[in-house]
Amino acid sequence: MDDVKTQIEKAFDYRGDVMIRLKDGSTVIGFMSNREAKGMFRCPEPFVEMMLDGRNDKMLIKYADIVQVDLTGENAAAGKSWEEWVVKEEARKKSQTATAA
């Protein structure tokens, strides 16, 4: 089984909602918008930031409080690579040029 740090990295790259299981038995479901593996000024310990439905602020969760991270929502970026976007954008520009001529 993956360790929590590996699960956090996968969740951060996922681009869909995740469910975090906490040591106190509760769960948090939302979009992982940031992770700081070394901590920073506002929280010196490693943490993740979660965007939750119905909240304007982000929830901060310390790595030490996390038991498991599951990928639960649809990955909004699935199948959407940069290369595919470039090809589509070039085709769109060519279409506009042809229409204007």
N, C-alpha and C positions, 0 to 999 in steps of 0.2 A: 504493500500500500504506500502511496505517496506520502511524504511528510507534509506538514502544513505549509511550509515555505514554498514547496513545489506546487501545491494546490493553489496557493495565492497567486503565484506567477501565471499559472494556466488560466485562472479566473480573470486576471487582469487583461490577458490577451484575448479572452473569449468574446467580449463585446455583447454579452447578453446578461440577463439576470442570473444571480447566483444565490444560493442559500448557505449561510454561515451558521454552523452549530457552535454554540458557546459552552464553556465549561459549566455554567450555571444551569444548563439544560434547555435554555431558550434558543430560538432561531431568529435570524434576520434575513429577509429576502429583499434584494434590490440590485442595483447596478454598482459594481466596484469601479469607482471613478479614479482612484489613486491608491498607491501603496508606497510606503516608505520603509524599506528594510533596515535602515539605520536610525530611523527616528529623525526628529528635527526640533526646532525651537519650541513649538507648541505642544509637542509630545516627545520626550527624549527616547522613548521606547519605540521599537518597530510597530507600525500600525497600518490599517487600511481605512479608506474613506468610502462610505456607501451612500448612494443616492437612493432614497426610499420614496415610494409613492405617497403623496399627501404631505410631504415635508419640503420646505424650501431650503433648509440647511442640510449639510452632509453629516452623517453619523460617523464618528471615529471609533474604531475598534482595535484594541491592541492585539498583536499577534499572540501574546501570551494567553489571551482569553479565548482563542479559537481552537476548537477541537477538529473541525472538518469543514471543507468548502466543497459544495456540490454545484455543478453547472446545471441550472434548472430551466432557464428561459431560452427562447430562440436566439441564436447568435445572429445579430443583425448584419454582421459583416460576412457571413458565410457565402462563399463563392464569389466574393467581390474583391478581386485583386486590383492592385494599381495598374497592372499591365492591361487588364480588361477595360478599365476606365479610360486609359489613354487611347486605345483602339476605338472605343465608342465616341470619345470626344473628337478624334480626328475625322471619323465618319460624319459626325454632326456638322463640323466646320466645312467639310467638303460639300455636304448637302446644301448648306446655307449659301456657299459661294456659287454653286451651280444654279440655285434658285434665283440669286441676284443677277446673274448674267443674262 
